[in-house]
Amino acid sequence: MSTEVVMAGEQARTVCVGHFLLDVPKDASVRATGSYRAVTVEKLGSTDDFEEIETEARRKAASLEGQKTERNPDDDDFDRGFGIDPTTTFSATRLVGVDVDPSRQQTVVGRHVANGSAAIEVVLTRLLAGAKYAFSVQGGGADKYSAIRESLARTVDRYTPLRPNEIPTQPGFCVGDGVFQEDGPQDVGGDATLIVHFSQHPNVTFSVDVAGLMQPSEEPSLEGRISGDLGMLARFSSQVKTLQRGKVLYAGQDGYEIAISAPSEGMDGTRMQKFFFGAEGIPRDARHPFMEVQLMTGETGPSPLTDEQAKVLWQELMGSLRLRPGSM
């Protein structure tokens, strides 16, 4: 069985995650998520009916307004000890606020996330390019609703939806079905995850995680953590094999790579593989985020790949990972 991924012509497509591009088989299943400045976005479906969105927002608000907020007196006393007034951080009900703006084709609903907690979630729903998008962020108490609402709206103004399989030509950070415009190469407000499943390789998952860094991580180095985990695995089973290991450069990112192979749980002669690449990243440099890339086989069933076939698939995928031209 060949594992080669055809990376050209009609057999492949390119997907965007953060500032990076990746080539995957055309029939691969791809799921992309993430956030920008702590704002997550979800495409909810195609529509151009704003009245539908307004009705939905008012219905949600009415439901929340019917739920009284419960508070713990001991927590209230604790907050007052720190100069926090719970009568302002809590709304009388779980509804914190609702706003409808037809001129911007958007609604906003704020709610307490849970009873007994002052934390709120603000969701802005907007019509964009014939579709409904929900942008959400969590923050402080009810007294912060107006400020969070305005900050959220400014962030949403930075978002441009993408058509299916469209790769943006303008600068920005790819998250899900769109791209956020940034302030420049030191804007590290984005994080994104891309997960790929292959129709021709069941029980195989490839993932890419990227996150901007404000300051160096205080965690032990990736190399040290990986070496420790590998040593534990090797002690656990003498049949764990190291397929490759060492410092490498992928997509302009200096990092560390490790690949191991181990017998499947069924002990039927098949093996499972894990390939990992990690880059520590550079603080305040959007082109050098913290990055983790993994290829996993055999987690949800027998691996369809031999060790050598898994190597080929990993090398093809990592060879196609690159910074998106003009992303900044």
SULQUI-V447948 format. One record per residue. N is the residue number from 1. RES is the residue in one letter. PHI is phi in whole degrees, -180 to 180 (999 if undefined). PSI is psi in whole degrees, -180 to 180 (* if undefined). Layout:
n=N res=RES phi=PHI psi=PSI
n=N res=RES phi=PHI psi=PSI
This chain:
n=1 res=M phi=999 psi=126
n=2 res=S phi=-81 psi=142
n=3 res=T phi=-111 psi=5
n=4 res=E phi=-65 psi=135
n=5 res=V phi=-98 psi=119
n=6 res=V phi=-74 psi=118
n=7 res=M phi=-104 psi=23
n=8 res=A phi=-145 psi=160
n=9 res=G phi=68 psi=-151
n=10 res=E phi=-78 psi=-7
n=11 res=Q phi=-88 psi=-5
n=12 res=A phi=-137 psi=161
n=13 res=R phi=-141 psi=160
n=14 res=T phi=-108 psi=137
n=15 res=V phi=-123 psi=158
n=16 res=C phi=-118 psi=134
n=17 res=V phi=-139 psi=116
n=18 res=G phi=62 psi=-120
n=19 res=H phi=-103 psi=15
n=20 res=F phi=-118 psi=155
n=21 res=L phi=-116 psi=150
n=22 res=L phi=-144 psi=136
n=23 res=D phi=-95 psi=131
n=24 res=V phi=-133 psi=160
n=25 res=P phi=-57 psi=147
n=26 res=K phi=-59 psi=-33
n=27 res=D phi=-94 psi=11
n=28 res=A phi=-71 psi=150
n=29 res=S phi=-93 psi=125
n=30 res=V phi=-123 psi=131
n=31 res=R phi=-125 psi=125
n=32 res=A phi=-123 psi=132
n=33 res=T phi=-137 psi=175
n=34 res=G phi=155 psi=-168
n=35 res=S phi=-154 psi=163
n=36 res=Y phi=-136 psi=123
n=37 res=R phi=53 psi=42
n=38 res=A phi=71 psi=8
n=39 res=V phi=-97 psi=122
n=40 res=T phi=-97 psi=154
n=41 res=V phi=-134 psi=142
n=42 res=E phi=-141 psi=130
n=43 res=K phi=-83 psi=123
n=44 res=L phi=-100 psi=-7
n=45 res=G phi=137 psi=168
n=46 res=S phi=-86 psi=134
n=47 res=T phi=-171 psi=155
n=48 res=D phi=-128 psi=20
n=49 res=D phi=-100 psi=98
n=50 res=F phi=-69 psi=-31
n=51 res=E phi=-60 psi=-36
n=52 res=E phi=-62 psi=-42
n=53 res=I phi=-68 psi=-41
n=54 res=E phi=-64 psi=-44
n=55 res=T phi=-61 psi=-42
n=56 res=E phi=-63 psi=-42
n=57 res=A phi=-65 psi=-44
n=58 res=R phi=-68 psi=-35
n=59 res=R phi=-65 psi=-43
n=60 res=K phi=-64 psi=-42
n=61 res=A phi=-63 psi=-42
n=62 res=A phi=-63 psi=-40
n=63 res=S phi=-64 psi=-45
n=64 res=L phi=-66 psi=-36
n=65 res=E phi=-67 psi=-22
n=66 res=G phi=-85 psi=2
n=67 res=Q phi=-112 psi=107
n=68 res=K phi=-64 psi=144
n=69 res=T phi=-81 psi=129
n=70 res=E phi=-102 psi=133
n=71 res=R phi=-126 psi=152
n=72 res=N phi=-95 psi=119
n=73 res=P phi=-55 psi=-38
n=74 res=D phi=-64 psi=-40
n=75 res=D phi=-66 psi=-37
n=76 res=D phi=-61 psi=-44
n=77 res=D phi=-64 psi=-39
n=78 res=F phi=-62 psi=-46
n=79 res=D phi=-62 psi=-43
n=80 res=R phi=-62 psi=-33
n=81 res=G phi=-62 psi=-24
n=82 res=F phi=-103 psi=16
n=83 res=G phi=77 psi=19
n=84 res=I phi=-101 psi=128
n=85 res=D phi=-94 psi=107
n=86 res=P phi=-65 psi=-18
n=87 res=T phi=-72 psi=-16
n=88 res=T phi=-102 psi=-30
n=89 res=T phi=-79 psi=-21
n=90 res=F phi=-109 psi=139
n=91 res=S phi=-88 psi=160
n=92 res=A phi=-66 psi=-27
n=93 res=T phi=-127 psi=177
n=94 res=R phi=-72 psi=-13
n=95 res=L phi=-80 psi=124
n=96 res=V phi=-98 psi=-36
n=97 res=G phi=-176 psi=155
n=98 res=V phi=-143 psi=133
n=99 res=D phi=-137 psi=138
n=100 res=V phi=-124 psi=126
n=101 res=D phi=-130 psi=91
n=102 res=P phi=-61 psi=-30
n=103 res=S phi=-66 psi=-28
n=104 res=R phi=-106 psi=5
n=105 res=Q phi=55 psi=47
n=106 res=Q phi=-145 psi=155
n=107 res=T phi=-127 psi=155
n=108 res=V phi=-135 psi=131
n=109 res=V phi=-129 psi=128
n=110 res=G phi=-112 psi=140
n=111 res=R phi=-146 psi=152
n=112 res=H phi=-70 psi=132
n=113 res=V phi=-63 psi=-40
n=114 res=A phi=-154 psi=153
n=115 res=N phi=-62 psi=140
n=116 res=G phi=86 psi=-5
n=117 res=S phi=-120 psi=133
n=118 res=A phi=-77 psi=-16
n=119 res=A phi=-57 psi=139
n=120 res=I phi=-123 psi=155
n=121 res=E phi=-118 psi=133
n=122 res=V phi=-116 psi=126
n=123 res=V phi=-118 psi=121
n=124 res=L phi=-106 psi=122
n=125 res=T phi=-109 psi=127
n=126 res=R phi=-136 psi=143
n=127 res=L phi=-82 psi=126
n=128 res=L phi=-141 psi=124
n=129 res=A phi=51 psi=43
n=130 res=G phi=74 psi=22
n=131 res=A phi=-143 psi=160
n=132 res=K phi=-102 psi=125
n=133 res=Y phi=-121 psi=139
n=134 res=A phi=-113 psi=124
n=135 res=F phi=-113 psi=131
n=136 res=S phi=-135 psi=151
n=137 res=V phi=-152 psi=150
n=138 res=Q phi=-112 psi=152
n=139 res=G phi=-160 psi=-156
n=140 res=G phi=-71 psi=-154
n=141 res=G phi=-77 psi=-175
n=142 res=A phi=-60 psi=-31
n=143 res=D phi=-68 psi=-13
n=144 res=K phi=-98 psi=3
n=145 res=Y phi=-56 psi=-50
n=146 res=S phi=-61 psi=-43
n=147 res=A phi=-66 psi=-42
n=148 res=I phi=-66 psi=-41
n=149 res=R phi=-58 psi=-46
n=150 res=E phi=-69 psi=-40
n=151 res=S phi=-64 psi=-41
n=152 res=L phi=-63 psi=-44
n=153 res=A phi=-62 psi=-39
n=154 res=R phi=-66 psi=-38
n=155 res=T phi=-68 psi=-41
n=156 res=V phi=-62 psi=-34
n=157 res=D phi=-62 psi=-19
n=158 res=R phi=-84 psi=-8
n=159 res=Y phi=-94 psi=134
n=160 res=T phi=-123 psi=121
n=161 res=P phi=-67 psi=154
n=162 res=L phi=-116 psi=145
n=163 res=R phi=-73 psi=160
n=164 res=P phi=-53 psi=130
n=165 res=N phi=67 psi=10
n=166 res=E phi=-81 psi=135
n=167 res=I phi=-106 psi=124
n=168 res=P phi=-66 psi=147
n=169 res=T phi=-101 psi=-19
n=170 res=Q phi=-86 psi=158
n=171 res=P phi=-61 psi=153
n=172 res=G phi=152 psi=174
n=173 res=F phi=-110 psi=119
n=174 res=C phi=-77 psi=127
n=175 res=V phi=-137 psi=113
n=176 res=G phi=61 psi=-118
n=177 res=D phi=-96 psi=18
n=178 res=G phi=-161 psi=-171
n=179 res=V phi=-138 psi=137
n=180 res=F phi=-99 psi=131
n=181 res=Q phi=-75 psi=134
n=182 res=E phi=-106 psi=175
n=183 res=D phi=-90 psi=-6
n=184 res=G phi=142 psi=-175
n=185 res=P phi=-67 psi=-14
n=186 res=Q phi=-98 psi=2
n=187 res=D phi=-82 psi=105
n=188 res=V phi=-112 psi=37
n=189 res=G phi=-82 psi=-3
n=190 res=G phi=-100 psi=148
n=191 res=D phi=-142 psi=147
n=192 res=A phi=-152 psi=152
n=193 res=T phi=-132 psi=135
n=194 res=L phi=-124 psi=128
n=195 res=I phi=-123 psi=129
n=196 res=V phi=-121 psi=131
n=197 res=H phi=-118 psi=146
n=198 res=F phi=-112 psi=126
n=199 res=S phi=-65 psi=-33
n=200 res=Q phi=-86 psi=-7
n=201 res=H phi=-133 psi=78
n=202 res=P phi=-61 psi=151
n=203 res=N phi=67 psi=26
n=204 res=V phi=-124 psi=130
n=205 res=T phi=-129 psi=135
n=206 res=F phi=-121 psi=135
n=207 res=S phi=-139 psi=150
n=208 res=V phi=-130 psi=127
n=209 res=D phi=-122 psi=129
n=210 res=V phi=-132 psi=145
n=211 res=A phi=-153 psi=131
n=212 res=G phi=-68 psi=151
n=213 res=L phi=-113 psi=132
n=214 res=M phi=-90 psi=-32
n=215 res=Q phi=-151 psi=161
n=216 res=P phi=-59 psi=146
n=217 res=S phi=-71 psi=143
n=218 res=E phi=-92 psi=-2
n=219 res=E phi=-72 psi=156
n=220 res=P phi=-58 psi=157
n=221 res=S phi=-61 psi=151
n=222 res=L phi=-57 psi=-43
n=223 res=E phi=-60 psi=-43
n=224 res=G phi=-66 psi=-42
n=225 res=R phi=-66 psi=-42
n=226 res=I phi=-65 psi=-44
n=227 res=S phi=-62 psi=-39
n=228 res=G phi=-65 psi=-44
n=229 res=D phi=-64 psi=-40
n=230 res=L phi=-64 psi=-42
n=231 res=G phi=-62 psi=-38
n=232 res=M phi=-65 psi=-43
n=233 res=L phi=-63 psi=-43
n=234 res=A phi=-63 psi=-37
n=235 res=R phi=-69 psi=-31
n=236 res=F phi=-72 psi=-37
n=237 res=S phi=-148 psi=128
n=238 res=S phi=-74 psi=-8
n=239 res=Q phi=-93 psi=2
n=240 res=V phi=-76 psi=126
n=241 res=K phi=-112 psi=140
n=242 res=T phi=-92 psi=118
n=243 res=L phi=-86 psi=-37
n=244 res=Q phi=-164 psi=154
n=245 res=R phi=-165 psi=137
n=246 res=G phi=147 psi=177
n=247 res=K phi=-77 psi=137
n=248 res=V phi=-144 psi=171
n=249 res=L phi=-126 psi=118
n=250 res=Y phi=-127 psi=135
n=251 res=A phi=52 psi=35
n=252 res=G phi=77 psi=11
n=253 res=Q phi=-111 psi=121
n=254 res=D phi=-74 psi=127
n=255 res=G phi=-157 psi=-167
n=256 res=Y phi=-127 psi=139
n=257 res=E phi=-124 psi=141
n=258 res=I phi=-145 psi=142
n=259 res=A phi=-138 psi=131
n=260 res=I phi=-131 psi=160
n=261 res=S phi=-136 psi=140
n=262 res=A phi=-145 psi=158
n=263 res=P phi=-64 psi=145
n=264 res=S phi=-68 psi=157
n=265 res=E phi=-61 psi=-31
n=266 res=G phi=-71 psi=-11
n=267 res=M phi=54 psi=38
n=268 res=D phi=-100 psi=15
n=269 res=G phi=95 psi=-13
n=270 res=T phi=-84 psi=161
n=271 res=R phi=-126 psi=160
n=272 res=M phi=-119 psi=149
n=273 res=Q phi=-127 psi=151
n=274 res=K phi=-136 psi=123
n=275 res=F phi=-112 psi=136
n=276 res=F phi=-139 psi=137
n=277 res=F phi=-130 psi=132
n=278 res=G phi=-133 psi=140
n=279 res=A phi=-126 psi=132
n=280 res=E phi=-68 psi=-28
n=281 res=G phi=83 psi=172
n=282 res=I phi=-124 psi=126
n=283 res=P phi=-57 psi=139
n=284 res=R phi=59 psi=30
n=285 res=D phi=-130 psi=101
n=286 res=A phi=-64 psi=-23
n=287 res=R phi=-82 psi=-8
n=288 res=H phi=-131 psi=72
n=289 res=P phi=-80 psi=169
n=290 res=F phi=-64 psi=133
n=291 res=M phi=-139 psi=137
n=292 res=E phi=-133 psi=129
n=293 res=V phi=-127 psi=135
n=294 res=Q phi=-138 psi=145
n=295 res=L phi=-122 psi=120
n=296 res=M phi=-120 psi=137
n=297 res=T phi=-128 psi=149
n=298 res=G phi=79 psi=10
n=299 res=E phi=-74 psi=-36
n=300 res=T phi=-110 psi=8
n=301 res=G phi=165 psi=177
n=302 res=P phi=-57 psi=137
n=303 res=S phi=-69 psi=133
n=304 res=P phi=-84 psi=1
n=305 res=L phi=-115 psi=144
n=306 res=T phi=-80 psi=170
n=307 res=D phi=-58 psi=-43
n=308 res=E phi=-68 psi=-39
n=309 res=Q phi=-65 psi=-39
n=310 res=A phi=-64 psi=-38
n=311 res=K phi=-60 psi=-44
n=312 res=V phi=-62 psi=-46
n=313 res=L phi=-62 psi=-45
n=314 res=W phi=-60 psi=-46
n=315 res=Q phi=-67 psi=-36
n=316 res=E phi=-67 psi=-44
n=317 res=L phi=-67 psi=-49
n=318 res=M phi=-66 psi=-30
n=319 res=G phi=-68 psi=-23
n=320 res=S phi=-92 psi=-13
n=321 res=L phi=-72 psi=126
n=322 res=R phi=-155 psi=159
n=323 res=L phi=-66 psi=142
n=324 res=R phi=-78 psi=123
n=325 res=P phi=-58 psi=134
n=326 res=G phi=75 psi=14
n=327 res=S phi=-72 psi=-16
n=328 res=M phi=-133 psi=*
